[in-house]
Amino acid sequence: LPFIGFSQSAIDFLPTTTNNGELVHHTYYSLSYSEQNEQAEWVFYEIKKERILGLVSRKNNFRSDNSVSTNSATLSDYKGSGYDRGHLAPAADFSFNTTAMSESFYMSNMSPQKPSFNRGIWKKLESKVRDWAIDNNKICIVTAGILDEGMNTIGSNSVSIPNYYYKVILDYTEPELKAIGFILPNKKSKALLQSLAISVDSVEIRTGIDFFYNLPDDKENELESIIDLSKWNWK
């Protein structure tokens, strides 16, 4: 069973795959790989409060993902491109054991990000999401670049450069179920995170991905259409 690192309830929240995406399961995250764009159309994982421990230091073990049948992008695709190998699921979310940390460096979990974006507002959002995992005990995250037509590419494998990245966060622990989405342009930004927050429905419309379709319909409609900033800690 690939899902050693997931609770059963979290598995139920895997999104749909589009663009002929190939479903790939690692121990602590799953992804839908778009061969056409040489990156994931979504990466799905769960953060639990008790896992935000920082037990394992970051090891930059970037490598191809042999679980992708068509092979993933490679290190050489990014070399000299001016773009960061931007983590979709961030390494810091997988610092609770060596397997988790190591798996976060598969190239299938990377996307070409401008350094000012990857090390700036994207990093800030990643950190905020970890805060929310502590606040809410556990949350589900889906994240990737938005894979539009006609994007520029880097490398011999033609890795697409997304113009925008999204994150969708679901707190599925009673009593206060809630969800929130973000779409951020792949560039330097000084915007406040809460000014970039949108409904999950809005992210679905923009990406063509159905995120939490296994939720009961009434619950899904309610969670995905409403965004209540007051339910999330912005401090």
VOGU-3710 file (C-alpha; in Angstrom, 3 decimals, decimal comma):
1> lpfigfsqsa> 0,000/0,000/0,000  1,631/3,265/-1,067  -0,191/5,483/1,413  1,810/4,696/4,537  1,958/8,370/5,343  -1,706/9,228/4,831  -4,723/8,831/7,041  -7,638/7,150/5,250  -9,684/10,325/5,461  -6,924/12,214/3,633
11> idflptttnn> -6,793/9,691/0,772  -10,436/10,490/0,107  -9,425/14,047/-0,798  -7,197/13,265/-3,786  -8,151/15,581/-6,686  -9,098/14,527/-10,203  -6,384/14,211/-12,838  -6,665/16,158/-16,082  -4,347/16,500/-19,117  -3,778/12,722/-19,110
21> gelvhhtyys> -1,945/13,156/-15,825  -0,194/10,057/-14,450  -1,018/9,342/-10,816  2,157/8,722/-8,783  2,160/7,807/-5,099  5,114/8,354/-2,776  5,086/7,562/0,913  4,032/11,012/2,086  2,590/12,695/-0,976  0,856/11,903/-4,261
31> lsyseqneqa> 0,949/13,762/-7,543  -0,538/13,846/-11,019  2,331/14,119/-13,499  1,844/15,982/-16,765  4,381/14,570/-19,222  3,566/17,345/-21,664  4,723/19,949/-19,109  7,343/17,777/-17,324  5,926/18,583/-13,890  2,971/17,860/-11,661
41> ewvfyeikke> -0,437/19,400/-12,352  -1,050/18,833/-8,644  0,796/17,564/-5,593  -1,360/16,385/-2,695  -0,268/15,826/0,891  -1,307/16,174/4,490  0,480/18,086/7,255  -0,076/16,974/10,812  0,771/19,161/13,771  2,895/16,425/15,370
51> rilglvsrkn> 5,039/16,199/12,230  6,209/19,816/12,244  9,239/18,939/14,254  12,214/19,886/12,123  13,939/16,628/13,082  15,661/16,177/9,738  17,787/18,913/8,221  17,366/19,779/4,549  19,433/17,660/2,166  19,480/18,972/-1,393
61> nfrsdnsvst> 19,117/15,522/-2,916  17,464/16,648/-6,177  16,981/13,682/-8,509  14,756/12,315/-11,243  11,626/10,465/-10,206  11,760/6,884/-11,505  8,159/6,344/-10,403  7,051/8,437/-13,397  6,673/5,980/-16,295  7,817/8,504/-18,923
71> nsatlsdykg> 10,620/9,778/-16,646  10,498/13,147/-14,920  12,399/16,324/-15,687  16,097/16,204/-14,813  18,540/18,446/-12,989  20,144/19,478/-16,276  16,828/20,961/-17,476  17,162/23,668/-14,826  20,914/24,212/-15,074  21,753/27,748/-16,213
81> sgydrghlap> 18,070/28,552/-16,780  17,894/31,335/-14,208  14,972/29,538/-12,541  14,899/27,835/-9,148  13,954/24,199/-8,820  10,941/25,349/-6,866  9,419/22,783/-4,522  5,674/22,327/-4,925  5,338/20,441/-1,636  8,046/22,215/0,419
91> aadfsfntta> 10,919/20,304/2,014  10,222/21,959/5,374  6,835/20,200/5,494  8,665/16,841/5,363  11,256/17,352/8,078  9,802/14,661/10,368  11,824/11,748/8,931  14,550/11,023/6,395  12,273/9,234/3,891  9,865/12,164/3,793
101> msesfymsnm> 12,668/14,706/3,392  14,369/12,666/0,688  11,165/12,127/-1,302  10,446/15,855/-1,370  13,476/16,306/-3,686  12,170/14,253/-6,592  12,147/16,386/-9,744  8,447/15,543/-10,147  7,901/17,823/-7,131  9,758/20,742/-8,797
111> spqkpsfnrg> 8,627/23,548/-11,067  10,629/26,450/-12,569  10,129/29,398/-10,250  11,683/32,828/-10,407  14,110/33,078/-7,480  12,419/36,249/-6,165  9,103/34,371/-6,094  10,353/31,040/-4,699  12,367/32,678/-1,909  9,852/35,447/-1,305
121> iwkkleskvr> 6,068/35,312/-1,275  5,891/31,569/-2,085  8,098/30,782/0,897  5,977/33,093/3,043  2,814/31,226/2,027  4,459/27,855/2,736  5,378/29,033/6,217  1,850/30,318/6,837  0,418/26,929/5,822  2,639/25,231/8,418
131> dwaidnnkic> 1,291/27,646/11,044  -2,222/26,613/10,042  -1,344/22,931/10,415  -0,321/23,663/14,010  -3,483/25,727/14,609  -5,795/23,072/13,157  -3,928/19,820/14,039  -3,935/18,570/10,459  -4,745/19,962/7,026  -4,699/18,758/3,405
141> ivtagildeg> -2,852/20,739/0,754  -2,987/20,608/-3,037  -0,486/22,742/-4,925  1,293/23,200/-8,295  1,811/25,590/-11,165  -1,180/26,387/-13,386  -0,442/24,557/-16,633  -1,776/26,823/-19,371  -1,257/26,548/-23,115  1,712/28,261/-24,720
151> mntigsnsvs> 4,026/28,614/-21,716  7,746/29,177/-22,194  10,001/26,218/-21,416  13,485/25,405/-20,136  15,856/22,514/-20,758  16,106/19,699/-23,287  12,923/18,127/-21,862  10,981/21,381/-22,396  9,870/21,930/-18,812  6,993/24,435/-18,846
161> ipnyyykvil> 7,372/27,660/-16,844  4,042/28,395/-15,144  2,998/32,040/-14,978  0,935/31,306/-11,854  0,982/28,913/-8,914  -1,898/27,808/-6,744  -2,445/26,306/-3,315  -5,666/24,908/-1,928  -5,902/24,126/1,793  -8,604/22,057/3,495
171> dytepelkai> -9,128/21,783/7,245  -11,354/18,717/7,498  -11,302/18,316/11,281  -14,546/19,017/13,142  -15,934/21,259/14,501  -14,798/23,957/12,084  -14,380/22,607/8,556  -12,969/25,235/6,223  -11,072/25,689/2,978  -9,079/28,450/1,296
181> gfilpnkksk> -7,297/28,927/-2,023  -4,510/31,081/-3,463  -3,264/31,952/-6,931  0,083/33,757/-7,051  1,916/35,097/-10,112  5,405/33,644/-10,638  7,196/36,884/-9,801  8,379/38,986/-6,890  5,518/40,320/-4,783  5,086/42,384/-1,648
191> allqslaisv> 1,343/41,675/-1,470  -0,238/40,615/1,816  -1,130/36,936/1,743  -4,728/37,542/2,784  -5,167/39,876/-0,193  -4,378/36,898/-2,472  -6,804/34,457/-0,828  -9,699/33,209/-2,968  -12,327/30,482/-2,827  -11,490/26,899/-3,808
201> dsveirtgid> -14,157/27,197/-6,520  -12,155/30,035/-8,089  -9,026/27,860/-8,203  -11,029/24,993/-9,734  -12,337/27,252/-12,490  -8,809/28,499/-13,247  -7,105/25,076/-13,176  -9,824/22,706/-14,405  -9,112/20,444/-11,422  -11,865/19,149/-9,120
211> ffynlpddke> -10,229/19,219/-5,696  -12,348/17,678/-2,959  -14,976/15,834/-4,983  -15,242/12,991/-2,450  -16,732/15,310/0,154  -20,524/15,078/0,486  -21,941/17,412/-2,190  -23,567/19,860/0,191  -20,378/20,073/2,262  -18,192/20,411/-0,837
221> nelesiidls> -20,357/23,212/-2,238  -20,316/25,069/1,055  -16,581/24,721/1,714  -15,478/25,505/-1,830  -17,726/28,472/-2,531  -17,215/30,396/0,699  -14,034/32,025/1,885  -13,957/33,340/5,441  -10,624/34,993/6,192  -11,509/35,315/9,880
231> kwnwk> -11,295/31,534/10,302  -7,578/31,561/9,453  -4,821/33,008/11,627  -2,884/35,713/9,733  -0,568/36,817/12,563
//
